[in-house]
Amino acid sequence: MDKAIEFTKSNGKIGLVTAESWLSLSSFEKIRKYVLEKTTMCNMLHLGEGAFDAGFGTAAFVLERRYVSGFYGKYCRLIEYETGAEKEESVLKKEKKDCFTAKQDDFYNIPGAAISYWVSDKLFATFQKYTALGCIAE
């Protein structure tokens, strides 16, 4: 991902299909922060398992090689569907329950800057106010 960003002209677009693990695992925190600082995440299909007949979760997304403050990306969460055909049907029908918008800047409020686009505005605000769960619960 870092090489794709490096080799792309400023304001250029980058389309990638990757394993989904980089979205939230702590071992990928550094690359997440790099992506969030250097690019704008325009959209994503969070495909989960079963896409491309892969035995692991995938995510397909478009980045723009410039950071735009306050940008709201569009995300489709298709991880609940088992087959590629079911995922495709949801996208084509534009199922509202699977579609989200999220402000990229808010990902920094989630511990480890996880790409948690499905989180509600209220929960984003809670993470912004309280930096640790121990502040509000045992």
PALUMTOR-784973 format. One record per residue: residue in three letters; z, y negated, x of N, C-alpha, C, O in turn. Coordinates in nm, 4 decimals, decimal comma. Each point is the difference from the previous one (the first is absolute). Layout:
Ala; Z; Y; X; Z; Y; X; Z; Y; X; Z; Y; X
...
***
This chain:
Met; 0,0000; 0,1194; 0,0828; 0,0000; -0,1194; -0,0828; 0,0000; -0,1252; 0,0868; -0,0704; -0,0970; -0,0280
Asp; 0,1510; 0,1011; 0,1342; 0,0069; -0,1193; 0,0843; -0,1332; -0,0271; 0,0675; -0,0369; -0,1163; 0,0165
Lys; -0,0371; 0,2200; 0,0234; -0,1318; -0,0205; 0,0622; -0,1005; -0,0524; -0,1015; -0,0824; -0,0851; 0,0335
Ala; 0,0874; 0,1335; -0,1556; -0,0901; -0,0505; -0,1040; 0,0242; -0,1487; -0,0221; -0,0949; -0,0770; -0,0144
Ile; 0,2202; 0,0369; 0,0117; 0,0337; -0,1418; -0,0166; -0,0486; -0,0794; 0,1201; -0,0604; -0,1062; -0,0153
Glu; 0,0867; 0,1574; 0,1342; -0,0396; -0,0687; 0,1235; -0,1513; -0,0199; 0,0089; -0,0460; -0,1049; 0,0451
Phe; -0,0315; 0,2044; -0,0876; -0,1456; -0,0050; 0,0140; -0,0697; -0,0754; -0,1133; -0,1210; -0,0217; 0,0060
Thr; 0,1949; -0,0179; -0,1081; -0,0594; -0,0694; -0,1143; 0,0066; -0,1511; 0,0205; 0,1013; -0,0536; 0,0450
Lys; -0,2106; -0,0136; -0,0789; -0,0039; -0,1461; 0,0108; 0,1001; -0,0632; -0,0948; 0,0357; 0,0586; -0,1022
Ser; 0,0092; -0,1776; 0,1363; 0,0893; -0,0748; -0,0872; -0,0657; -0,0162; -0,1363; -0,1189; -0,0309; -0,0087
Asn; 0,1947; 0,0512; -0,0961; -0,0447; -0,0033; -0,1394; -0,0855; 0,1200; -0,0391; -0,0453; 0,0085; -0,1141
Gly; 0,0224; 0,0848; 0,2071; -0,0765; 0,1199; -0,0306; 0,0831; 0,0983; -0,0809; 0,1226; -0,0103; -0,0041
Lys; -0,1887; 0,1045; -0,0595; 0,0671; 0,1011; -0,0828; 0,0053; 0,1330; 0,0744; -0,0890; 0,0340; 0,0779
Ile; 0,1964; 0,0399; -0,1045; 0,0223; 0,1297; 0,0607; 0,0313; 0,0974; -0,1124; 0,0952; -0,0216; -0,0751
Gly; -0,1716; 0,1264; 0,0620; 0,0276; 0,1039; -0,0991; 0,0466; 0,1256; 0,0713; -0,0673; 0,0488; 0,0909
Leu; 0,1819; 0,0038; -0,1314; 0,0577; 0,1168; 0,0661; 0,0481; 0,1022; -0,1016; 0,0424; -0,0343; -0,1103
Val; -0,0501; 0,1607; 0,1502; 0,0648; 0,1099; -0,0720; 0,0918; 0,0641; 0,1022; -0,0451; 0,0476; 0,1042
Thr; 0,1754; -0,0466; -0,1346; 0,0991; 0,0505; 0,0949; 0,0971; 0,0935; -0,0703; 0,0006; 0,0109; -0,1226
Ala; 0,0807; 0,0556; 0,2018; 0,1130; 0,0716; -0,0565; 0,0940; -0,1043; -0,0604; 0,0107; -0,1108; 0,0526
Glu; 0,0564; 0,1442; -0,1605; 0,0872; -0,0955; -0,0676; 0,1321; -0,0226; 0,0727; 0,0745; -0,0915; -0,0350
Ser; -0,0452; 0,1712; 0,1327; 0,1303; -0,0047; 0,0671; 0,0316; -0,1361; 0,0611; 0,1172; -0,0359; 0,0106
Trp; -0,2171; -0,0400; 0,0294; 0,0254; -0,1293; 0,0633; 0,0568; -0,1027; -0,0980; 0,0549; -0,1018; 0,0422
Leu; -0,0676; 0,1274; -0,1723; 0,0457; -0,0961; -0,1007; 0,1516; -0,0153; -0,0034; 0,0505; -0,1061; -0,0367
Ser; 0,0228; 0,2112; 0,0745; 0,1449; -0,0085; -0,0175; 0,0852; 0,0659; 0,1082; 0,1170; -0,0358; 0,0138
Leu; -0,1692; 0,1286; 0,0619; 0,0836; 0,0676; 0,0998; 0,0463; -0,0973; 0,1081; -0,0767; -0,0846; 0,0459
Ser; 0,2013; 0,0977; -0,0067; 0,0572; -0,0931; 0,0983; -0,0735; 0,0035; 0,1336; -0,0037; -0,1010; 0,0703
Ser; -0,0544; 0,2139; -0,0340; -0,0716; 0,0096; 0,1272; -0,1268; -0,0861; 0,0028; -0,0571; -0,0220; 0,1068
Phe; 0,0127; -0,0267; -0,2225; -0,1192; -0,0845; -0,0080; 0,0332; -0,1469; -0,0283; -0,0897; -0,0781; -0,0316
Glu; 0,2156; 0,0403; 0,0424; 0,0407; -0,1371; -0,0302; -0,0750; -0,1018; 0,0855; -0,0422; -0,1040; -0,0505
Lys; 0,0255; 0,1328; 0,1778; -0,0671; -0,0938; 0,0903; -0,1453; -0,0261; -0,0433; -0,0440; -0,1150; -0,0006
Ile; -0,0299; 0,2194; -0,0352; -0,1393; -0,0201; -0,0424; -0,0057; -0,0711; -0,1350; -0,0900; -0,0807; -0,0230
Arg; 0,1857; 0,1098; -0,0675; 0,0027; -0,0719; -0,1289; 0,0160; -0,1490; 0,0222; -0,0730; -0,0805; -0,0578
Lys; 0,1690; 0,0442; 0,1421; 0,0239; -0,1425; 0,0257; -0,1206; -0,0643; 0,0667; -0,0324; -0,1151; -0,0293
Tyr; -0,0338; 0,1865; 0,1178; -0,1220; -0,0513; 0,0640; -0,1086; -0,0257; -0,1055; -0,0631; -0,1057; -0,0010
Val; 0,0427; 0,2029; -0,0867; -0,1001; -0,0144; -0,1063; 0,0347; -0,1174; -0,0907; -0,0878; -0,0789; -0,0347
Leu; 0,2137; 0,0663; -0,0039; 0,0429; -0,1077; -0,0899; -0,0118; -0,1373; 0,0657; -0,0247; -0,0991; -0,0687
Glu; 0,0419; 0,0919; 0,1997; -0,0095; -0,1284; 0,0710; -0,1437; -0,0419; 0,0292; -0,0313; -0,1191; -0,0022
Lys; -0,0560; 0,2153; 0,0293; -0,1356; -0,0297; 0,0474; -0,1072; 0,0055; -0,1069; -0,1107; -0,0499; 0,0205
Thr; 0,1422; 0,1107; -0,1358; -0,1031; 0,0195; -0,1017; 0,0530; -0,0338; -0,1388; 0,1191; -0,0247; -0,0191
Thr; -0,2095; 0,0244; -0,0756; 0,0341; -0,0085; -0,1413; -0,0435; 0,1307; -0,0637; -0,1163; 0,0388; 0,0103
Met; 0,2096; 0,0294; -0,0766; -0,0315; 0,1246; -0,0666; -0,0587; -0,0347; -0,1370; 0,0717; -0,0407; -0,0913
Cys; -0,2022; 0,0573; 0,0792; -0,0699; -0,0407; -0,1225; 0,0256; 0,0960; -0,1151; 0,0314; -0,0420; -0,1114
Asn; -0,0453; 0,1721; 0,1393; 0,0185; 0,0996; -0,1052; 0,0255; 0,1366; 0,0606; -0,0222; 0,0228; 0,1189
Met; 0,0691; 0,0671; -0,2033; 0,0286; 0,1355; 0,0468; -0,0090; 0,0999; -0,1146; 0,0425; -0,0276; -0,1121
Leu; -0,0979; 0,1422; 0,1421; 0,0105; 0,1180; -0,0842; 0,0983; 0,0921; 0,0712; -0,0332; 0,0589; 0,1029
His; 0,1529; -0,0463; -0,1566; 0,1005; 0,0899; 0,0571; -0,0256; 0,1356; -0,0639; 0,0461; 0,0273; -0,1108
Leu; -0,1197; 0,0569; 0,1813; -0,0545; 0,1220; -0,0573; 0,0966; 0,1182; 0,0009; -0,0138; 0,0914; -0,0813
Gly; 0,1106; -0,0923; 0,1716; 0,0908; 0,1141; 0,0084; -0,0749; 0,1255; 0,0412; -0,1071; -0,0078; 0,0602
Glu; 0,1637; 0,1239; -0,0928; -0,0630; 0,1276; 0,0353; -0,1126; 0,0339; -0,0969; -0,0018; -0,0459; -0,1142
Gly; -0,0918; 0,1271; 0,1620; -0,1072; 0,0488; -0,0856; -0,1289; -0,0795; 0,0084; -0,1043; 0,0489; -0,0434
Ala; 0,1078; -0,1684; 0,0972; -0,1239; -0,0766; 0,0159; -0,0774; 0,0600; 0,1173; 0,0603; 0,0387; 0,1001
Phe; -0,1891; -0,0308; -0,1108; -0,0856; 0,0560; 0,1054; 0,0398; 0,1440; 0,0334; -0,0304; 0,0492; 0,1086
Asp; 0,0970; 0,0169; -0,2001; 0,0502; 0,1367; 0,0216; 0,0897; 0,0097; 0,1228; 0,0079; 0,1053; 0,0633
Ala; 0,0591; -0,2138; -0,0299; 0,0913; -0,0014; 0,1145; 0,1355; 0,0546; -0,0415; 0,0421; -0,0161; -0,1146
Gly; 0,0250; 0,0802; 0,2075; 0,1322; 0,0542; -0,0274; 0,1105; -0,0977; 0,0332; 0,1163; 0,0389; 0,0114
Phe; -0,1507; -0,1634; 0,0040; 0,0980; -0,1040; 0,0299; -0,0377; -0,1251; -0,0781; -0,1132; -0,0126; -0,0467
Gly; 0,2069; -0,0790; 0,0323; -0,0238; -0,1216; -0,0767; -0,0889; -0,0984; 0,0741; 0,0074; -0,0122; 0,1223
Thr; -0,0911; -0,0576; -0,1971; -0,0899; -0,0984; 0,0592; 0,0095; -0,1336; -0,0735; 0,0457; -0,0079; -0,1141
Ala; -0,0899; -0,0951; 0,1828; -0,0097; -0,1339; -0,0573; -0,1311; -0,0612; 0,0479; -0,0320; 0,0063; 0,1187
Ala; -0,0427; -0,0645; -0,2093; -0,1237; -0,0700; 0,0323; 0,0238; -0,1478; -0,0305; 0,0485; -0,0343; -0,1078
Phe; -0,0826; -0,0531; 0,2028; 0,0321; -0,1407; -0,0188; -0,0961; -0,0899; 0,0765; -0,0703; 0,0433; 0,0914
Val; 0,0697; -0,1697; -0,1320; -0,0813; -0,1023; 0,0644; 0,0920; -0,1093; 0,0516; 0,0859; -0,0509; -0,0720
Leu; -0,1059; 0,0162; 0,1981; 0,0721; -0,1099; 0,0639; -0,0992; -0,1100; 0,0334; -0,1176; 0,0266; 0,0248
Glu; 0,1651; -0,1489; -0,0243; -0,0793; -0,1115; 0,0511; 0,0692; -0,0480; 0,1267; 0,1219; -0,0174; 0,0022
Arg; -0,1993; -0,0038; 0,1028; 0,0597; -0,0347; 0,1291; 0,0366; -0,1483; 0,0059; -0,0585; -0,0782; 0,0749
Arg; 0,1537; 0,0441; -0,1538; 0,0689; -0,1285; 0,0031; 0,1164; 0,0124; -0,0964; -0,0074; 0,0726; -0,0992
Tyr; 0,1129; -0,1428; 0,1285; 0,1172; 0,0039; -0,0863; -0,0091; -0,1144; -0,0998; -0,0208; -0,1149; 0,0388
Val; 0,0361; 0,1455; -0,1663; -0,0002; -0,1008; -0,1062; 0,1380; 0,0024; -0,0654; 0,0350; 0,0963; -0,0681
Ser; 0,0415; -0,2001; 0,0884; 0,1346; -0,0100; -0,0565; -0,0056; -0,0008; -0,1521; -0,0837; -0,0673; -0,0601
Gly; 0,1748; 0,1437; -0,0016; 0,0096; 0,0004; -0,1458; -0,1038; 0,0848; -0,0703; -0,0089; -0,0042; -0,1227
Phe; -0,0702; 0,0814; 0,1964; -0,1077; 0,0794; -0,0603; 0,0560; 0,1172; -0,0795; 0,0906; 0,0696; 0,0459
Tyr; -0,1451; -0,0483; -0,1655; 0,0351; 0,1142; -0,0838; -0,1127; 0,1028; 0,0091; -0,1127; -0,0264; -0,0421
Gly; 0,1439; 0,1433; 0,0972; -0,0970; 0,1081; 0,0076; 0,0030; 0,0843; -0,1262; 0,0941; -0,0066; -0,0791
Lys; -0,1986; 0,0855; 0,0620; -0,0100; 0,0903; -0,1148; 0,0134; 0,1435; 0,0507; -0,0617; 0,0386; 0,0993
Tyr; 0,1428; 0,0383; -0,1691; 0,0333; 0,1355; 0,0432; -0,0098; 0,0965; -0,1165; 0,0411; -0,0322; -0,1115
Cys; -0,0954; 0,1505; 0,1368; -0,0017; 0,1081; -0,0982; 0,0808; 0,1154; 0,0571; -0,0302; 0,0514; 0,1077
Arg; 0,1328; -0,0116; -0,1809; 0,0891; 0,1084; 0,0424; -0,0426; 0,1273; -0,0734; 0,0270; 0,0168; -0,1189
Leu; -0,0933; 0,0713; 0,1915; -0,0585; 0,1192; -0,0600; 0,0654; 0,1283; 0,0499; -0,0596; 0,1075; -0,0074
Ile; 0,1808; -0,1186; 0,0577; 0,0653; 0,1141; 0,0631; 0,0476; 0,1050; -0,0992; 0,0271; 0,1134; 0,0394
Glu; -0,0164; -0,1480; -0,1659; 0,0481; 0,0944; -0,1011; -0,1092; 0,0977; -0,0449; 0,0302; 0,1046; -0,0574
Tyr; -0,1549; -0,1381; 0,0830; -0,1108; 0,0853; -0,0420; -0,0260; 0,1063; 0,1062; 0,0075; -0,0271; 0,1198
Glu; -0,0382; 0,1488; -0,1655; -0,0148; 0,1111; 0,0934; -0,1405; 0,0137; 0,0566; -0,0158; 0,0399; 0,1154
Thr; -0,0854; -0,0717; -0,1927; -0,1367; 0,0224; 0,0471; -0,0722; -0,1325; 0,0225; 0,0375; -0,1039; -0,0543
Gly; -0,1404; 0,1111; 0,1345; -0,0832; -0,1175; 0,0234; -0,0638; -0,0495; -0,1287; -0,0146; -0,1207; -0,0196
Ala; -0,0234; 0,2118; -0,0677; -0,0622; -0,0383; -0,1277; 0,0970; -0,0794; -0,0871; -0,0397; -0,0973; -0,0642
Glu; 0,1665; 0,1383; 0,0617; 0,1006; -0,0736; -0,0776; 0,0222; -0,1389; 0,0581; 0,0157; -0,0966; -0,0746
Lys; -0,0143; 0,0860; 0,2047; 0,0173; -0,1298; 0,0671; -0,1179; -0,0914; -0,0344; 0,0183; -0,1171; -0,0333
Glu; -0,1391; 0,1725; 0,0419; -0,1206; -0,0763; -0,0301; 0,0003; -0,0484; -0,1448; -0,0348; -0,1148; -0,0276
Glu; 0,0739; 0,2020; -0,0643; 0,0045; -0,0366; -0,1416; 0,0954; -0,1166; -0,0242; -0,0314; -0,0911; -0,0767
Ser; 0,1481; 0,0934; 0,1418; 0,0971; -0,1085; -0,0158; -0,0581; -0,1326; 0,0484; 0,0167; -0,1030; -0,0652
Val; -0,0846; 0,1060; 0,1793; -0,0596; -0,1225; 0,0545; -0,1077; -0,0527; -0,0938; -0,0040; -0,1194; -0,0298
Leu; -0,0829; 0,2081; -0,0165; -0,1096; -0,0433; -0,0872; 0,0507; -0,0548; -0,1333; -0,0596; -0,0921; -0,0559
Lys; 0,1697; 0,1487; 0,0045; 0,0582; -0,0481; -0,1253; 0,0899; -0,1218; 0,0212; 0,0439; -0,0626; -0,0965
Lys; -0,0166; 0,0293; 0,2226; 0,0886; -0,1113; 0,0349; 0,1342; 0,0136; -0,0716; 0,0464; -0,0922; -0,0670
Glu; 0,0142; 0,2092; 0,0832; 0,1292; 0,0288; -0,0622; 0,1040; -0,1018; 0,0465; 0,0310; -0,0070; 0,1189
Lys; 0,0224; -0,0713; -0,2114; 0,0964; -0,1052; 0,0352; 0,1249; 0,0548; 0,0669; 0,0565; -0,0656; 0,0875
Lys; -0,0123; 0,1838; -0,1266; 0,1217; 0,0568; 0,0578; -0,0174; 0,0318; 0,1490; 0,0988; 0,0146; 0,0720
Asp; -0,2223; -0,0040; -0,0264; -0,0283; 0,0327; 0,1394; -0,0366; -0,1223; 0,0837; -0,0162; 0,0121; 0,1214
Cys; 0,0028; -0,1289; -0,1829; -0,0477; -0,1201; 0,0690; 0,1130; -0,0994; 0,0236; 0,0830; -0,0236; -0,0878
Phe; -0,0810; -0,0334; 0,2060; 0,1051; -0,0935; 0,0390; -0,0614; -0,1151; 0,0783; -0,1042; 0,0150; 0,0638
Thr; 0,1699; -0,1290; -0,0696; -0,0280; -0,1095; 0,0928; 0,1310; -0,0275; 0,0731; 0,1083; 0,0099; -0,0576
Ala; -0,1201; -0,0441; 0,1833; 0,1197; -0,0292; 0,0788; -0,0339; -0,1049; 0,1047; -0,1083; 0,0005; 0,0586
Lys; 0,2024; -0,0895; -0,0370; -0,0164; -0,1027; 0,1020; 0,0342; 0,0613; 0,1355; 0,1097; 0,0517; 0,0209
Gln; -0,2043; -0,0585; 0,0684; 0,0166; 0,0608; 0,1318; 0,1262; -0,0482; 0,0703; 0,0678; 0,0797; 0,0650
Asp; -0,0351; -0,2060; -0,0761; 0,1186; -0,0552; 0,0662; 0,1287; 0,0701; -0,0447; 0,0967; 0,0061; 0,0760
Asp; -0,0950; 0,0465; -0,1985; 0,1199; 0,0657; -0,0520; 0,0311; 0,1314; 0,0704; 0,1143; 0,0457; -0,0043
Phe; -0,2124; 0,0162; 0,0687; 0,0253; 0,1260; 0,0684; 0,1026; -0,0166; 0,1121; 0,0693; 0,0955; 0,0352
Tyr; -0,0593; -0,2144; 0,0202; 0,0994; -0,0250; 0,1041; 0,1426; 0,0076; -0,0546; 0,0938; 0,0217; 0,0767
Asn; -0,0763; -0,0390; -0,2061; 0,1332; 0,0073; -0,0607; 0,0504; 0,1434; -0,0123; 0,1205; 0,0229; -0,0108
Ile; -0,2114; 0,0727; 0,0123; 0,0361; 0,1416; -0,0070; 0,0394; 0,0439; 0,1412; -0,0716; -0,0308; 0,0953
Pro; 0,1821; 0,1009; -0,0796; 0,0386; 0,0469; 0,1340; -0,1143; 0,0752; 0,0694; -0,0606; 0,0902; -0,0578
Gly; 0,0328; -0,1287; 0,1813; -0,1087; 0,0619; 0,0756; -0,1376; -0,0495; -0,0394; -0,1002; 0,0538; 0,0471
Ala; 0,0926; -0,1555; -0,1326; -0,1269; -0,0567; -0,0475; -0,0895; 0,1072; -0,0628; -0,1214; 0,0003; 0,0201
Ala; 0,1827; 0,0904; -0,0962; -0,0765; 0,1053; -0,0675; -0,0985; -0,0623; -0,0985; 0,0307; -0,0991; -0,0662
Ile; -0,1483; 0,1582; 0,0577; -0,1031; -0,0477; -0,0928; 0,0327; 0,0593; -0,1378; -0,0619; 0,0968; -0,0441
Ser; 0,1591; -0,1565; -0,0211; 0,0517; 0,0480; -0,1292; -0,0517; -0,0904; -0,1112; 0,0765; -0,0742; -0,0615
Tyr; -0,2050; 0,0810; 0,0366; -0,0679; -0,0882; -0,0946; 0,0440; 0,0213; -0,1447; -0,0174; -0,0903; -0,0818
Trp; 0,0733; 0,2055; 0,0471; 0,0401; 0,0311; -0,1373; 0,1381; -0,0545; -0,0358; 0,0422; 0,0098; -0,1152
Val; 0,0279; -0,0667; 0,2121; 0,1342; -0,0530; -0,0224; -0,0084; -0,1234; -0,0905; -0,0901; -0,0826; 0,0146
Ser; 0,1838; 0,0712; -0,1070; 0,0006; -0,1135; -0,0933; 0,0371; -0,1293; 0,0720; 0,0611; 0,0025; 0,1068
Asp; -0,0987; -0,1146; -0,1663; 0,0366; -0,1309; 0,0556; 0,1514; -0,0136; 0,0115; 0,0505; -0,0590; 0,0956
Lys; 0,0213; 0,1134; -0,1926; 0,1461; -0,0068; 0,0018; 0,0569; 0,0756; 0,1200; 0,0937; -0,0469; 0,0647
Leu; -0,1501; 0,1631; -0,0353; 0,0488; 0,0762; 0,1149; -0,0382; -0,0682; 0,1315; 0,0798; -0,0012; 0,0938
Phe; -0,2002; -0,0554; -0,0854; -0,0369; -0,0779; 0,1193; 0,1016; -0,1115; 0,0219; 0,0445; -0,0225; 0,1126
Ala; -0,0078; -0,0472; -0,2200; 0,0968; -0,1098; 0,0100; 0,1361; 0,0512; 0,0449; 0,0691; -0,0663; 0,0773
Thr; -0,0308; 0,1829; -0,1250; 0,1278; 0,0588; 0,0407; -0,0003; 0,0301; 0,1494; 0,0975; -0,0288; 0,0695
Phe; -0,2066; 0,0868; -0,0201; -0,0103; 0,0280; 0,1433; 0,0045; -0,1290; 0,0817; 0,0563; -0,0030; 0,1095
Gln; -0,1159; -0,1035; -0,1637; 0,0002; -0,1284; 0,0711; 0,1415; -0,0571; 0,0071; 0,0387; -0,0569; 0,1021
Lys; 0,0382; 0,0715; -0,2091; 0,1342; -0,0562; -0,0060; 0,1011; 0,0827; 0,0787; 0,0862; -0,0542; 0,0691
Tyr; -0,0982; 0,1872; -0,0808; 0,0942; 0,0908; 0,0663; -0,0740; 0,0804; 0,1049; -0,0917; 0,0754; -0,0327
Thr; 0,1300; -0,0904; 0,1570; -0,0709; 0,0678; 0,1070; 0,0432; 0,1447; 0,0189; -0,0673; 0,0750; 0,0707
Ala; 0,1763; -0,0347; -0,1314; 0,0462; 0,1379; 0,0102; 0,0570; 0,0465; -0,1327; 0,0649; -0,0764; -0,0715
Leu; -0,0896; 0,2019; 0,0399; 0,0488; 0,0551; -0,1257; 0,1517; -0,0122; -0,0099; 0,0529; -0,0178; -0,1097
Gly; 0,0179; 0,0272; 0,2219; 0,1444; -0,0094; 0,0011; 0,0527; -0,1335; -0,0499; 0,1186; -0,0110; -0,0310
Cys; -0,2027; -0,0896; 0,0225; 0,0403; -0,1307; -0,0521; 0,0233; 0,0028; -0,1508; 0,0763; -0,0809; -0,0527
Ile; -0,1418; 0,1736; -0,0168; 0,0088; 0,0004; -0,1456; 0,0519; 0,1303; -0,0585; 0,0309; 0,0057; -0,1190
Ala; -0,0205; 0,1015; 0,2019; 0,0485; 0,1285; -0,0516; 0,0605; 0,0815; 0,1131; -0,0312; -0,0202; 0,1173
Glu; 0,1183; 0,1127; -0,1551; 0,0579; 0,0911; 0,0995; -0,0971; 0,1112; 0,0298; 0,0295; 0,0875; 0,0813
***
